[in-house]
Amino acid sequence: MNRSIRLATSTLTACTALVLSACGGSGADEDNGKIAGADTGTKKSASPSPSATADGIDRPEIKLPADMKNAFEGRETGDAVKDAILADNERRINAVDAALASGDLKHSAIAYYTTDRALTGLTEYTKRAVDKNISWTGTTRYFDRQVTIFSQTSAAVTYCADESRSNAKDRKTNKVTKVKTSPDSYVYYNTAMTKNKDGVWQTRDLSEDRGAQRCQR
């Protein structure tokens, strides 16, 4: 499959990403309109380069290059638990993008913020992109972020992504491929979150609806 459309930031489906040919399956569920992940367990992954954060958890440091920006709206909900879940969701998104930008999957924080199906899918997706030197530049906006809490260790986060101001970039040559804005520039995500024994909210499963009408605003 040879398609030249926008790199799908932090998605499990590499088939919808820029210049990825002969794509295989993503391992992600199709979006069926239901909130993912009411049932879950807990699992911890190893963390690289830890640094303390306000909640006292030693977390891996994540740095994005100056030309790559994720703009997250609605960070403060008024509920401390929901805010913590959203914060770790942000860190997972940034971890994938940092790996794309650096080409260093081994020392990325992906395994710290994902587990189960999401860990397998995101690792495979990121490796394919890194092997092809695919990254992105610009700004991706995340909005309409909603948290549903099922229990002390289980939750779901749904949100929209606006990729209309980001473009594909060759990591080795720094060549930028401009991508025309289309309905595919807007994505609806549904993620299952689980809290591990160290208090980190990891993404356990993820589905996407690319071109979702609800996000085209």
C-alpha positions in Angstrom: 0.0 0.0 0.0 1.6 3.3 -1.1 -0.2 6.2 0.4 1.0 9.8 1.0 -1.2 11.1 3.8 -0.4 12.6 7.2 1.5 10.6 9.8 -1.0 9.4 12.3 0.4 10.6 15.6 0.6 8.0 18.3 -1.8 5.7 16.5 -1.7 1.9 16.3 -2.6 1.8 12.6 0.6 2.4 10.6 -1.4 1.7 7.4 -2.8 5.2 7.6 0.6 6.8 8.1 2.7 8.5 5.5 4.7 6.5 3.0 4.4 3.2 4.8 4.1 0.6 2.1 2.8 -3.0 2.4 1.3 -2.4 5.8 0.3 -5.2 8.1 -2.4 -5.3 10.8 -2.2 -2.8 13.7 -3.6 -5.0 16.5 -6.0 -2.3 17.4 -9.8 -2.8 17.7 -12.1 -1.0 15.3 -14.0 1.9 17.0 -17.5 0.6 17.8 -18.6 3.7 19.8 -18.1 1.9 23.2 -15.7 3.1 25.8 -12.7 0.7 25.9 -11.4 -1.2 28.9 -13.8 -1.7 31.8 -11.9 -4.9 32.8 -8.2 -4.7 33.3 -5.2 -5.8 35.3 -2.1 -4.1 36.4 1.4 -4.4 34.9 4.6 -2.4 35.2 7.2 -1.9 32.5 10.8 -0.8 33.0 11.5 2.9 33.0 14.5 4.6 31.3 16.2 7.7 32.7 13.8 8.4 35.6 13.2 11.9 36.9 10.9 12.9 39.8 7.6 14.6 39.1 5.2 16.5 41.3 3.4 13.3 42.3 6.6 11.8 43.6 6.9 9.1 40.9 10.2 8.7 39.2 9.3 9.0 35.5 11.4 8.8 32.3 12.3 12.2 30.8 10.6 12.9 27.5 11.9 15.6 25.2 10.4 16.6 21.9 12.4 18.6 19.3 11.6 22.3 18.8 9.7 21.7 15.6 7.4 19.1 17.1 4.6 20.3 19.4 1.6 18.6 20.9 -1.0 21.0 22.2 -3.2 19.5 24.9 -6.5 21.2 25.8 -8.5 20.6 29.0 -5.7 19.6 31.3 -7.5 20.6 34.5 -10.9 19.0 35.0 -11.3 19.9 38.7 -10.8 16.2 39.6 -7.3 15.2 40.7 -7.7 11.6 39.6 -8.9 12.6 36.1 -6.1 15.1 35.8 -3.6 12.4 36.7 -5.1 10.1 34.0 -5.0 12.8 31.4 -1.4 13.7 32.3 -0.2 10.1 31.8 -2.1 9.9 28.6 -0.2 13.0 27.4 3.1 11.4 28.4 2.3 8.3 26.4 1.6 10.3 23.3 4.7 12.4 23.8 6.8 9.2 24.3 5.8 7.8 20.9 6.5 11.1 19.2 9.9 11.5 21.0 10.9 8.0 19.7 9.8 9.0 16.1 11.9 12.2 16.3 15.0 10.6 17.8 14.8 7.2 16.1 15.6 5.7 19.5 13.0 3.1 20.4 15.2 1.2 22.8 15.5 4.1 25.3 12.0 5.6 24.7 9.4 5.8 27.4 6.8 3.9 25.4 7.1 0.8 27.5 6.6 2.9 30.7 3.3 4.3 29.6 1.8 1.4 27.7 1.0 -2.2 28.5 -0.7 -5.3 27.0 -2.2 -4.8 23.4 -1.3 -1.1 23.3 2.4 -1.8 24.1 2.6 -4.4 21.3 0.8 -2.3 18.7 2.6 1.0 19.5 6.0 -0.7 19.6 5.4 -2.3 16.2 4.0 0.9 14.7 6.9 3.0 16.0 9.5 0.5 14.8 8.1 0.5 11.3 8.2 4.3 11.2 11.7 4.5 12.7 13.0 1.9 10.2 11.7 4.1 7.4 13.0 7.4 9.0 9.5 8.7 9.2 8.7 11.5 11.7 6.7 14.7 11.7 6.9 18.4 12.2 4.4 21.1 13.2 1.7 21.1 15.8 -1.0 18.5 16.7 -3.9 19.7 18.8 -5.6 17.3 21.2 -9.1 18.4 22.4 -12.5 17.3 23.7 -10.7 15.0 26.1 -13.0 13.0 28.4 -12.2 10.6 31.2 -14.5 7.8 32.5 -13.4 6.1 35.7 -14.5 2.5 36.2 -12.5 1.7 39.4 -9.4 2.8 41.3 -7.2 1.1 38.7 -9.3 1.3 35.5 -10.5 4.1 33.3 -11.0 5.2 29.7 -9.9 8.4 27.9 -11.5 9.6 24.7 -10.2 12.5 22.7 -9.8 14.2 19.3 -6.6 15.0 17.4 -6.3 17.7 14.8 -3.3 17.0 12.6 -4.1 19.8 10.1 -1.0 21.8 11.2 1.5 19.0 11.1 3.4 17.5 8.2 5.6 14.4 7.5 9.3 14.7 7.9 12.2 12.5 6.9 14.2 12.0 10.1 17.5 11.6 8.3 17.3 14.3 5.7 15.0 16.7 7.5 12.9 17.0 4.3 9.4 18.0 5.0 6.5 16.6 2.9 3.5 19.0 3.0 0.2 17.2 3.4 -3.1 18.7 2.3 -5.7 18.9 5.0 -8.5 16.5 4.6 -11.1 14.7 6.8 -8.3 12.2 7.6 -6.5 15.0 9.4 -9.0 14.6 12.3 -9.0 11.5 14.5 -11.1 10.3 17.4 -9.3 8.1 19.9 -10.7 5.7 22.5 -8.2 4.4 25.0 -8.3 2.0 27.9 -6.2 3.0 30.9 -4.9 0.9 33.8 -3.1 2.1 36.9 -0.1 0.0 37.8 1.3 -0.6 41.3 3.6 2.4 41.1 0.6 4.7 40.4 1.3 5.2 36.7 -1.8 5.2 34.4 -0.8 3.1 31.4 -2.6 2.8 28.1 -3.7 -0.8 27.8 -5.7 -0.7 24.6 -6.5 1.9 21.9 -8.7 2.3 18.9 -9.1 5.2 16.4 -11.6 6.6 14.0 -9.8 8.5 11.4 -11.9 11.1 9.6 -14.4 11.2 12.5 -17.0 13.9 11.9 -17.1 14.7 15.7 -13.5 15.9 15.5 -13.7 18.1 12.4 -13.9 21.4 14.2 
